[in-house]
Amino acid sequence: MTTLSLDLTPEPMSAPQARNAIREFLVAAWLGADVAVLATRLDDALLVTTELVSNAIRHGSGHVQLHAAADVVNGDPTVCLECKDDGQWTPELSVTTVFTAADSSIDTSSDLDDGGRGLAIIQALCSEVVITHDLPGSLVRAKLP
């Protein structure tokens, strides 16, 4: 397994910077992966990266950290992305929320005009999404596939 850690500033340019770093990281980490799966998985991982970092910047505050762990298992490229922010909000219900690929509980209604679809996009592309609220901040872990 290969890992990467990024410290990002809470600025809009951090999302494309993270995306570029993850692209380079995954291209190197996924050598030997099934070519038929590689392009789609890479596109999915880059979109998830952008959404994770954008959400941390928009809804969190302060320092943003992105960690990635990638591997190739029997030709199948895998990656776990974790994004942590320093937001100061407290969740209403549980401290940890887990969504799996079969779970459709994230609201994707069309009345979300200005954003609000990032978590639904992440959930649609990942086999598991775990959101943990700490004080301070939140950690979102997303696994592909």
C-alpha positions in Angstrom: 0.0 0.0 0.0 1.2 3.5 -0.9 0.2 6.6 1.0 0.1 10.4 0.5 -0.7 13.2 2.9 -1.4 16.8 1.9 -1.8 19.9 4.0 -4.1 22.3 2.3 -5.1 25.9 2.9 -8.8 26.7 3.1 -8.9 28.4 -0.4 -10.7 27.5 -3.6 -7.4 26.7 -5.3 -6.8 23.9 -2.9 -9.3 21.6 -4.6 -7.5 21.6 -8.0 -4.1 21.4 -6.3 -5.3 18.3 -4.4 -6.8 16.8 -7.5 -3.5 17.2 -9.4 -1.5 15.7 -6.5 -3.9 12.7 -6.2 -3.7 12.1 -10.0 0.1 11.9 -9.9 0.0 9.7 -6.8 -2.6 7.3 -8.2 -0.9 6.9 -11.6 2.2 5.8 -9.8 0.5 3.7 -7.1 -1.8 1.9 -9.5 0.9 0.5 -11.8 -0.1 -3.0 -12.7 -3.9 -2.3 -12.4 -6.4 -3.7 -14.9 -6.3 -1.2 -17.7 -10.1 -1.7 -18.4 -10.9 -0.4 -14.8 -8.1 2.1 -14.4 -9.4 5.1 -16.4 -12.8 5.1 -14.8 -11.5 4.5 -11.3 -9.1 7.3 -11.7 -11.8 9.7 -12.9 -14.0 8.7 -10.0 -11.2 9.2 -7.5 -10.4 12.6 -8.8 -14.0 13.7 -8.6 -14.3 12.4 -5.1 -11.1 14.3 -4.2 -12.5 17.5 -5.5 -15.8 17.1 -3.7 -14.1 16.1 -0.4 -11.7 19.1 -0.4 -14.4 21.5 -1.7 -16.8 20.4 1.1 -14.1 20.8 3.8 -13.3 24.3 2.6 -17.0 25.3 2.2 -18.4 23.8 5.4 -15.3 23.5 7.6 -12.8 26.1 8.7 -9.1 26.5 9.0 -6.6 23.8 8.1 -7.6 21.0 5.7 -5.8 17.7 5.5 -6.1 15.1 2.8 -4.7 11.5 3.1 -4.8 8.8 0.5 -3.9 5.1 0.7 -3.8 3.3 -2.6 -3.2 -0.3 -3.6 -3.8 -2.8 -6.4 -5.5 -6.1 -5.3 -5.7 -8.8 -8.0 -5.5 -6.1 -10.7 -8.2 -4.0 -9.1 -7.1 -0.4 -8.1 -8.3 0.7 -4.7 -8.0 3.9 -2.8 -9.1 5.3 0.6 -9.3 9.1 0.7 -9.7 10.9 4.1 -10.3 14.6 4.3 -10.2 16.4 7.7 -11.2 20.0 8.5 -11.1 22.1 11.7 -14.8 23.2 11.6 -16.4 24.1 14.9 -19.9 22.7 14.5 -21.5 19.9 16.6 -23.6 17.2 14.8 -27.3 16.9 15.8 -27.4 13.1 16.1 -24.6 10.7 16.0 -20.9 11.3 16.1 -20.2 8.8 13.2 -22.3 8.2 10.2 -21.6 5.4 7.7 -23.0 5.2 4.2 -22.5 2.2 1.9 -23.0 1.8 -1.8 -26.5 0.3 -1.2 -27.6 3.2 1.0 -29.6 6.0 -0.7 -30.3 8.1 2.4 -28.4 11.2 1.2 -30.8 13.8 -0.1 -30.3 14.4 -3.9 -33.5 16.4 -4.4 -33.5 18.8 -7.3 -34.3 21.9 -5.1 -30.7 22.1 -4.1 -29.8 25.0 -6.4 -26.6 26.2 -4.9 -24.6 23.1 -4.0 -25.6 20.3 -1.7 -24.9 17.4 -4.0 -21.2 16.8 -3.1 -21.9 14.1 -0.5 -24.4 12.4 -2.8 -21.8 12.3 -5.6 -19.2 10.9 -3.2 -21.6 8.2 -2.0 -22.6 7.2 -5.5 -19.0 6.6 -6.5 -17.7 5.0 -3.3 -18.2 1.6 -1.7 -18.2 3.2 1.7 -18.3 6.7 3.1 -17.8 7.3 6.8 -18.3 10.8 8.4 -16.9 11.3 11.8 -17.4 14.5 13.7 -14.7 15.5 16.2 -14.2 18.6 18.1 -12.8 20.4 16.3 -13.8 19.4 12.8 -15.0 16.5 10.7 -13.3 13.6 9.0 -14.8 12.1 5.9 -13.4 8.7 4.7 -14.3 7.5 1.2 -13.3 4.2 -0.2 -13.2 3.3 -3.9 -14.4 0.9 -5.1 
